Structure formats: structure tokens, C-alpha cells
Amino acid sequence: MNVPNASATPAPIAATPGATVAPPAPAAAPLPLLPRPAAAEFEAALERGAYMPLTQFGVIDVHGDDAASFLHSQLTNDVQHLDAATARLTGYCSPKGRLLASFLSWRTGDTIRLLISKDIQAAVQKRLSMFVLRAKAKLADASAQLAVVGFAGDVRKALSQVFDALPDAVHVQVDGPAGSLIRVPDAAGRLRYLWIGPQAEVAARRPLLEGALAQVSPAVWDWLDIRAGEPRITQPAVEQFVPQMVNFDVLDGVNFRKGCYPGQEVVARSQYRGTIKRRMALAHAALELADVRAGSELFHSDDPGQPCGQIVNAASAPEGGVDALVEIKLAALENGAVHLGSADGPALRFMPLPYALPAEA
């Protein structure tokens, strides 16, 4: 076991008379509840091709000679060896091994970019900045300068009008004058890409897309992420899950061979010492999104007195109702029924994830 990196969790500094104490990070507003997309919007993504501006994300830029080594010491994945053609899912944990944030990380030029849920960006950026100490690294909010656009379906021809080359595998990225294009995991059998570029460059090239692809709601992307089995840490989920509880190990969001980071010993112990008893599953509820929010508790019919899990992410589904990623005790999936809110609340219907979970010993 690695010895925790002293720089990862510095001791608090006592205030001295007259010292200026940094104000807390501004409280971000919760993500807005996106209206249910029209049936035609889901159809466009599934049957043809669609693009969607993703206003639910923010971007943190990390600059400086020590940007990679600093992030490597803080995050769950290998950032030190992140090359210019690769993107990686990674997490940021508390000292107790609970996820404070999830990111998609990649390099563009001398900058490492972190794509994060907008509602937790300010708090996470402030916390990371507190641990920079003597490292030559600076974090900046790049959200106002960059546009984030998602693509799903038959979109390769349209994207070829913007980028000279397209990523040929998941988490491969290409850079060009218009920004970065990253292929992300397929969902519902459809290709997906993320385009992150300067606002002006994206705006100038959007007319190339508008004749070929339908523009749809960002809520469609939320649903596609869920069907891809990829969790996103938002405000209600902060410090709720060890990475394995939301399948980060299966999604290659944790590198168990890298050096220390906050919470590393807890994450490693969960992996190597004992059975992982909780995992993330895919479920459907015949409800509306307002009734199935992140953080909502789940109860099993055979054990009504205590929750067996909670909602991680939820989104309106094409056929009606809501699809959700749920963190749950594995034993609760073996028999009986799982309900939302209470043991006599609405029942969930479970569906297969698009990837296999490891067989627990």
C-alpha cells in the first residue's frame, strides 16, 4: 500500500490576527429540471443524427508546468501520462474515499481540461486550488469561453465538415482549429461525440451542422449518458459514493497502480480487501423526472425500515417515464422489489447495463 502523499491533505493553517480568510466558494444553483424532450428529438438522435448544446456542463482549465503532476496527485486516474490523443474519465475523492466530483479529462496544447457538472464546478475548483500549494499550476473557469456540444447517431459525415479527422475509438480525441472532438461511449447502440471549442469557433461552424443534423434538447444527452451507464456526480451525490459503488473501476475511471491521491487507501481497500456489496444499476420508473431526483432513496420490499440505495442520475426516457442510474446493495437485486421513496412507493424495473460487472468473490 502506498503511503499517503503529504501534499494531498495539508494540515489546516490557523488564522492569525488581521489575516484575510478566503471566502467560501459561491453556492451554485442546482441544475435546472429540463423539460421532457419531444418524441421527435429522441427519434432524431436514435434514427438519424442530432446535436445538442450541453449547458449542464462546465470546464476547468489547468495550466502550468506542474499541471499534470498536480492533478495526478489529486485524482483517481493517471493524468501524468495523459497524452494529446486520449481522454480519460476520472474522479476526485474526499480523504474518506467518497467522490466529490467526476470529470472527463484531456489535454489540448499546454492545458489539461476537466469537463464537470456545472452545479459543483465552483466548489470543486476552489477546493482543488487550495491544494496547489507550491506547485506551478493554476486552475481557471473556462466555461464562458468554451461551448460544449454533444452528438449522437449518424453524425460522422456532418462532423467531417468541421474536423479533418474523427476519433476512431472511445476516449480518443482529436484537436483542430475548432477545438477538441472526443468520442465517448456509445449509448443505445448509437455513436456519441463531444465537441468542446471556443464559443466563436463553434458558432461559426454550426451552420455546417444545421442542414444535416437536428438540434435537440440537452436532456437527450442526459438520457444517453444513463443508457451508456456513465454516472455524473452532481450536488445531491457529492460524498455519497466510493468510486466502485458507481462502477468507476469498470469504466476505467480509477488507476489502481498510480501513486497516492486523497482517499486512495479507502478506494484500494474496497477493491482488494473484501467483497464490493454495492454497485450501480440501470432502472426505469413509470414517473416524471420531478419525482425521480438524484439523491432520492430506494427501499426493498423485504426490508422497509432502511434504504437499500439511492438515485445517482435520472432523465426522461423516450417511451415515457424515467430511466435512472441507481446505487444499490447487490443483495437487493436478487429477489423482491425495489421502490422509490418508501417500501410502498413506486416500483423500479431493472434493465441490463451496457457492460458487465465483475463477479464479486
Buried (B, 14 or more C-beta within 10 A) or exposed (E): EEEBBEBBBEEEEEEEEEEEEEEEBEEBEEBEEBEBBEEEBBBBBBEBBBBBBBBBBBBBBBBBEBBBBBBBBBBBBBBBEBEEBBBBBBBBBBEEBBBBBBBBBBBBEEBBBBBBBBBBBBBBBBBBBEBBEEBEBBBBBBBEEBBBBBBBBBBEEBBEEBBEEBBEEBBBBBBBEBBBBBBBBBBBEBBBBBBBBBEEBBEEBBEBBEEBBBBBBBBBBBBBBBBBBBBBBBBBBBEBBBBBBBBBBBBEBBBEEBBBBBBBBBBBEBBEEEEBEBBBBBBBBEBEBEBBBBEBBBBBBEBEEEBBBBBBBBBBBBEEBBBBBBBBBBBBBEEBBBBBBEBEBBBBEBEEBBEEBEEEE
